[in-house]
Amino acid sequence: MIRAVICDDETAAQRIISYFIESEGLPIQITGTASNGAEALSLIEREKPDLAFLDIQMPTLDGFEIIGKLKDSNTKVIVVTVYNTFSYAQRALRLGVCDIIAKPIDMEQLRQAIIRAVGWNFTPNDMLNTALFYIYQHYTDTIAIADLSGAACCTNSHIAHLFKKYLDMTAVEYINKIRIDKAAQLLRAGSSIKEAAFAVGYKNLNNFYKYFKLYMGKTPALY
């Protein structure tokens, strides 16, 4: 379960984000809310959440000041702001936020921001979401279909059916896609091909090259 906090001085914005997460059945637990900057900083430092929805304009401390104090934090930040200007976006991205969404909050924009922040997709099916979260946590390990069905408390055939129905791919294809996406991030950050392959769970470089070209359209060296 992904742990998240909502920091916004507008109660309506807090309710909209909470409602969306609950209504979509997302594997996200809201562990706290804050309505001013000082409360927000204290909440994030105390809860150490995986994800924070953070308004820029709040009393006592603004969102930029809070982000600046979270340099050593593993919390991923989605900025929520009515001031959706280029200068705001540029400053937020320089500070390392994952995404920026504008008020009034659009549900599809919120969905895409969460997907980008957590690094994996989610569906309207709770069982499949549980399996996807298991993959997100264990993609560097060997994952069998029985591991996914066990995590989701269903049969192997049912979890396989859910992957085809909602994602139009097999579980194995999805696992390899996640691994290759993560490997591409490592390559962009300066890792060697061998380091990236081993870091995401490939023990055989030939398999890594095969799947990398399949999903990225080019070899790791050209990428």
Secondary structure, 3 states (H helix, E strand, C coil): CEEEEEECCCHHHHHHHHHHHHHCCCCEEEEEEECCHHHHHHHHHHHCCCEEEEECCCCCCCHHHHHHCCCCCCCEEEEEECCCCHHHHHHHHHCCCCEEEECCCCHHHHHHHHHHHHCCCCCCCHHHHHHHHHHHHHCCCCCCHHHHHHHHCCCHHHHHHHHHHHHCCCHHHHHHHHHHHHHHHHHHCCCCHHHHHHHCCCCCHHHHHHHHHHHHCCCCCCC
